[in-house]
């Protein structure tokens, strides 16, 4: 599923396509493009059986690989290989790359591991890492991390192709951290945070995800792009209030620092809300 799943398939199919007995495709309505059409098209072009997740009754191959997948898979644990969006045991769970970017991790990566009864606890087969510099959007990070998916995929597929034994390394549970699932409420901006944090949050949940949200005078909006500015001394600091307007772009007070809104659209229509109709506006 998603661009990561598509790029994995695209990056390995020439060399290891003969190993693919079937590709199961998931969809995700919460992203602008879940790449399901691209995955299906690539499979058809290469003569690989392609099945929608809803139509899959059982796994019919010896091994199963899960790439950018979020549903439970019933299969022998030593025959199920999961590709996970973090350097485990850190960030077990969901939307790991988003959480990494929000937390300003300097190194991100992908882990190939065996399946397990508890999610993301299986033995580690391979890890591929990537240094990150900020600012960076989630779209940019995904385009970079796909090479880590392919690198991990080549490691696993090469061993399956040569029939070599796959051996994993146990995780250290004392080093484990977790990343929770997100719903629309988790896209909401907390203006009490620092401007640097809010800016990073906006970048991390942007396209292909729904983008950071807020209310502008009661109208739900999506903030697409924003820039943190140096703070000024505010005697009665109130996060969310507009302090300045620079060339039609509002500068919003944060818990610390200021944030200049560069692009913001109406959530329902997608139309730009800039310039604002009045000066005294509160972002909530």
C-alpha positions in Angstrom: 0.0 0.0 0.0 1.0 3.7 -0.5 4.0 5.1 -2.4 6.3 3.1 -0.2 4.7 -0.1 -1.3 4.7 0.9 -4.9 8.4 2.0 -4.9 9.3 -1.2 -3.1 7.7 -3.2 -5.9 9.1 -1.0 -8.6 12.6 -1.2 -7.2 12.7 -5.0 -6.8 10.5 -6.4 -9.6 13.1 -6.5 -12.3 15.4 -8.7 -10.2 13.0 -10.6 -8.0 9.7 -10.5 -9.9 9.8 -14.3 -10.3 9.4 -14.6 -6.6 6.1 -12.7 -6.5 3.2 -15.2 -6.5 0.6 -12.6 -5.7 0.4 -8.9 -4.8 -2.3 -7.9 -2.4 -3.3 -4.2 -2.7 -4.7 -2.1 0.1 -6.4 1.3 -0.2 -6.3 4.3 2.1 -9.0 7.1 1.8 -7.1 9.3 4.2 -4.3 10.1 1.8 -4.4 12.1 -1.4 -3.0 9.2 -3.4 -2.7 5.7 -1.9 -0.9 4.4 -5.1 -3.3 1.5 -5.4 -3.9 2.2 -9.1 -0.1 2.4 -9.8 0.5 -0.9 -8.0 -2.2 -2.6 -9.9 -1.0 -1.2 -13.2 2.6 -2.3 -12.6 1.5 -5.8 -11.6 -0.7 -6.2 -14.7 2.2 -4.9 -16.9 4.4 -7.6 -15.4 1.9 -10.4 -15.4 1.7 -10.7 -11.6 -1.5 -11.8 -10.0 -3.0 -8.8 -8.2 -5.7 -9.1 -5.5 -7.6 -6.4 -3.6 -7.3 -6.8 0.2 -11.0 -7.3 0.6 -11.0 -10.2 -1.8 -8.1 -12.1 -0.2 -9.4 -15.3 1.5 -6.0 -16.7 2.5 -2.3 -16.4 1.8 -1.3 -19.0 -0.8 2.5 -18.5 -0.8 5.2 -19.8 1.5 6.3 -16.4 2.6 4.4 -13.1 2.9 5.9 -9.6 2.9 4.1 -6.7 4.4 5.1 -3.3 3.0 3.3 -0.1 4.3 0.6 -2.4 5.7 -1.7 -1.8 8.7 -3.9 -4.9 8.9 -3.4 -8.1 10.8 -2.0 -11.0 8.7 -2.6 -14.6 9.6 0.5 -16.5 8.6 3.3 -18.4 10.2 5.5 -15.9 12.0 8.8 -17.3 10.6 7.3 -16.9 7.1 5.9 -13.4 7.6 8.3 -10.5 7.0 7.3 -7.0 7.9 8.9 -3.8 6.6 8.5 -1.1 9.3 8.9 2.6 9.1 11.4 3.1 11.9 14.6 1.8 13.4 13.1 -0.7 15.9 12.7 -1.0 18.8 12.0 2.7 18.6 8.6 3.8 17.3 6.7 0.6 17.3 3.1 1.1 16.2 1.6 3.5 13.6 2.6 6.4 11.3 6.2 6.1 12.6 7.8 8.4 10.0 5.3 11.2 10.8 6.2 10.9 14.5 9.9 10.8 13.8 9.7 14.1 11.9 7.5 15.8 14.5 10.1 14.8 17.1 12.9 16.0 14.9 14.8 12.7 14.7 18.0 13.2 12.9 18.2 9.6 11.7 15.2 7.6 10.4 15.0 4.3 8.6 13.3 1.0 7.8 13.4 -2.3 9.7 12.8 -5.7 8.1 11.6 -8.1 10.8 9.7 -11.3 11.4 6.1 -11.2 12.4 5.1 -11.8 16.0 2.1 -12.1 18.3 2.5 -8.5 19.5 3.0 -5.9 16.8 6.6 -4.9 15.8 8.2 -7.1 18.4 9.6 -9.8 16.0 13.3 -10.5 15.5 15.1 -8.0 13.3 16.5 -9.2 10.0 17.9 -5.9 8.5 17.9 -2.2 9.1 18.6 0.7 6.7 19.0 4.2 7.9 18.9 7.7 6.6 20.1 11.1 7.9 17.5 13.8 7.9 18.0 17.6 7.8 15.2 20.1 8.7 13.0 21.6 7.5 11.6 18.6 5.6 8.1 17.7 4.5 6.6 14.2 4.9 6.4 14.0 1.1 10.1 14.7 0.8 10.9 12.2 3.6 8.9 9.5 1.9 10.7 10.1 -1.4 14.0 9.7 0.4 13.1 6.7 2.6 11.9 4.5 -0.3 15.5 3.7 -1.0 15.8 2.2 2.5 12.7 0.1 1.7 14.4 -1.2 -1.5 17.7 -1.8 0.3 15.9 -3.8 3.0 13.9 -5.6 0.4 16.9 -6.6 -1.6 18.5 -8.1 1.5 15.5 -10.2 2.3 14.6 -11.2 -1.3 18.2 -12.1 -2.2 18.2 -14.6 0.7 14.8 -16.0 -0.3 15.9 -16.3 -3.9 19.1 -18.2 -2.9 17.1 -20.2 -0.3 19.5 -19.0 2.5 18.3 -19.3 6.1 16.8 -16.0 7.4 18.1 -15.3 10.9 16.9 -12.4 13.1 18.2 -10.6 16.1 16.0 -10.2 19.2 14.9 -6.7 20.1 15.8 -5.1 23.4 12.3 -4.4 24.9 13.9 -1.9 27.4 14.6 0.4 24.4 11.1 0.2 22.9 9.0 3.3 22.3 5.6 3.5 20.7 3.8 5.7 18.1 0.0 5.9 18.3 -2.4 5.8 15.4 -3.8 9.1 14.2 -7.3 10.3 13.3 -8.5 13.7 12.2 -8.4 15.1 15.7 -4.7 14.5 15.7 -4.2 16.9 12.8 -5.3 19.8 15.0 -2.6 22.4 15.6 -1.8 23.3 19.2 -0.9 26.9 19.1 0.5 26.7 22.7 3.5 24.8 21.3 6.6 26.6 20.0 6.5 28.0 16.5 9.3 25.6 15.5 7.3 22.7 16.7 4.1 23.8 15.0 6.0 24.4 11.7 7.5 20.9 11.9 4.1 19.4 12.7 2.6 21.1 9.6 5.4 19.7 7.5 5.0 16.2 9.0 1.3 15.8 8.4 1.1 17.4 5.0 0.5 15.9 1.6 -0.1 13.0 1.1 -1.9 13.1 4.4 -4.7 15.5 5.3 -2.6 18.4 6.4 -2.6 20.2 9.8 -6.0 21.7 10.7 -7.3 24.6 12.8 -10.3 26.9 13.0 -10.1 30.4 11.6 -12.9 32.4 13.0 -14.8 29.2 13.3 -14.1 28.0 9.8 -12.2 24.7 9.5 -9.0 25.2 7.6 -5.9 23.2 6.5 -2.5 24.9 6.9 -0.3 23.7 4.0 2.8 25.7 4.6 4.1 28.0 7.4 7.4 29.6 8.4 8.6 30.2 12.0 9.8 33.7 12.9 11.8 35.2 15.7 9.8 36.0 18.8 8.9 39.4 20.0 8.0 40.5 23.5 4.3 40.2 24.0 3.0 41.5 27.3 -0.3 39.6 27.2 0.7 36.5 25.1 -2.3 34.6 23.7 -1.4 31.7 21.4 -3.5 31.7 18.2 -4.0 35.4 17.9 -2.8 37.2 14.8 -0.1 39.7 15.7 1.0 41.0 12.3 0.0 40.7 8.7 2.9 40.7 6.2 2.0 41.1 2.5 -1.4 39.5 3.2 0.0 36.6 5.3 -0.9 36.5 8.9 1.7 36.0 11.7 0.2 34.0 14.5 1.4 34.0 18.1 2.5 30.6 19.4 3.5 29.4 22.9 7.0 30.7 22.0 7.9 32.2 18.7 5.7 33.4 15.9 4.5 31.5 12.8 3.9 33.1 9.4 1.1 31.3 7.5 2.1 31.0 3.9 -0.6 28.8 2.5 -4.0 28.0 4.2 -7.1 26.6 2.5 -10.7 26.0 3.4 -11.1 22.4 4.5 -14.4 21.9 2.6 -13.7 23.8 -0.7 -9.9 23.8 -0.9 -9.9 27.5 -1.7 -7.2 29.8 -0.3 -8.3 31.8 2.8 -5.7 34.4 2.1 -5.7 37.3 2.4 -7.8 37.2 5.6 -10.9 39.4 5.6 -10.0 41.2 8.7 -7.0 41.8 11.0 -8.4 40.7 14.4 -8.6 37.0 13.9 -8.0 34.1 16.2 -6.6 30.7 15.1 -7.9 27.9 17.3 
